[in-house]
Amino acid sequence: MAYVDKVKASGRWIAQVNRNGKRTSKVFDTKREAQSWAMEQEAKATREKDGKGFTFGDAVDKYLLEVSSKKDGKVWEKRRLEAMRGYFGADALLTDIDTPQVASWRDWRLLGDKDNRPVSGSTVVRDANLLRNVFNVARDEWKWMQHSPFAGAKMPVENQPRQTTWGWRDIRKVLRAPRVGKTAEMQKAFHLALRTGMRLAEVLQSPPLYDADKRVVTLKTKTEQVGRVPIGRIAHKMLINQPSFAVDANEGSVLFSKLCRELLIEGLTFHDTRATALTHLAKKVPVEVLAKISRHKDISLLVNVYYRPKASDISKMI
């Protein structure tokens, strides 16, 4: 129960709260501040009584064991949840994590600090969806908490997907530039990416994983889900003669960026090869087949970003 009274000697206001058998008090300049603090402490006391003392670390451990372990993205979820455990604290009571703490975490991710680089709004939204699900499962299934820490917390707007694509003039510049060693390997990787829609890391691991009879590359994605990439005629000729790449993804990205600067190519990255490949493939295959090639789970992304036939082209089909 909360008690707010004026201190006659100083003219300030004191708030006292009996929080689950422990009496706490604090002095404020105004009555409104004292009442607000008292209400907050009472709410915390109620949550502590209902929360049974479970911590954020308890929730992360149980979620990883019972929920994440059954997902294709279990490796990514474990990495992100361990980072969140480091921020909120493994010993933090679930009842003490509420909207203000979630908002502080959101701002910390967006703005960064000396130990944490800032990230995009899309990254924050992706992480927030995972964190929100941990709280939802803890509340709805395990009955470890009764409140919703994300209630009232506004998440940033997701970034618009890049729609930049490589033009043939710049593609020829890259492929015809005389280079040797690992930079030459990146030119081959660039050509393969344009023909298959694979990402840089996927292209670099693809040669030993290519089944020439089935014309399929079977690889592990960043979420540990098996991905099967169908390979076209031109890419097939490239892969059967391609030994394993000696360059890794990080070094290759640096080498490719350096090559683009030397060729005075601006505003384009290796990542844009994926959009370029899918844009071209969208002219050859229907969107449902394109989804099999790109391995997108959300087909609406393909429809809205890559599958862009003109009305005049559609009229010829019907």
Residue, then its C-alpha position, 0 to 999 in steps of 0.5 A: m500500500a502506498y502512502v504520500d504525505k507532505v514534509k512540513a519542515s522542507g515543504r517536499w513530499i515523501a512517498q512510502v510503499n510496502r513492497n512485498g513486506k519491504r517498506t521503501s520511501k523516497v522524497f520528491d519536490t512535488k506531490r505528482e512526482a511522489q504519487s507517480w513513483a508510488m504507483e510505479q512501485e506498487a505495480k512492480a510489487t504486484r508483478e514480483k508477486d505474480g512473477k515467482g522470481f524468474t529472471f531474464g536468464d531463466a527465460v532465455d535458457k528455457y526459450l533456447l531449449e524448448v523453442s529455438s532448438k526446433k527452428d531452422g534459425k536456432v544458431w542466429e537466435k542463440r547468438r542474438l539472445e545471448a547478446m540480449r542477455g548481456y544487455f538486460g542482465a541474466d539476473a534481471l527479474l522478468t517483472d522488472i523489464d518493462t516498456p522503459q527498459v525495452a525502449s532503452w534497449r531499442d535506442w541503444r541498438l539504434l544509436g550505439d556506443k563505444d562497445n556497440r556499433p549502431v544498426s539499422g531500423s530493420t535490424v532492430v525490428r528483427d531483433a525486437n520480434l525475437l525478444r517480443n516472442v520470448f516475453n510472449v511465450a513466458r507470459d502466455e505459456w509458462k505463466w512467468m509474468q503477466h505484463s507485456p514489456f513491448a506494450g507502448a514501445k514504438m519500434p523503428v520503421e524498417n528500411q526500404p529494400r534496395q532496388t539498385t541493380w547492375g547495368w550491363r556497362d558496369i558489369r562488363k567493366v568488372l568482368r573485363a578488367p585485367r586482374v589476377g589472384k584473389t581479385a580475379e576470383m572475385q570477378k568470377a564470383f561476381h559473374l556467378a552471383l549474377r547468374t544464380g542470385m546467390r549471396l557472396a558467402e554462398v557463391l564462395q562455398s558453392p563449387p565443392l557443393y555443386d551436383a553437376d548431374k542435378r545442376v543444384v548447389t546444396l548449401k547451408t545458409k546463415t540460419e543453418q537451413v539447407g538451401r538448394v539453388p537451381i543452376g542455369r546453363i551458363a552458371h553450370k559451365m562456370l561451376i563444373n570448371q571452377p575449383s574451390f575459391a581461396v578467398d573468404a567472404n570478408e576479404g572478398s568483399v573488401l577486394f571487390s569494393k576496391l576493384c569498384r573504386e578503381l573502375l570508378i563504379e559508385g553506388l553499387t555493391f556485390h550485394d546488388t548482384r542478387a537484386t540484379a539476378l532476380t530482376h532478370l530471372a523474373k522476366k523468364v520465370p513466374v514468381e512462384v518459380l522465382a521464389k524457389i530460386s531465391r529461397h524467399k519465404d515471403i513471396s510478397l517481397l518478390v512481387n513488390v521488389y523484383y517482379r516488375p513487368k510492365a502493363s504492356d508486357i502483361s497485356k501480351m500474356i493474356 
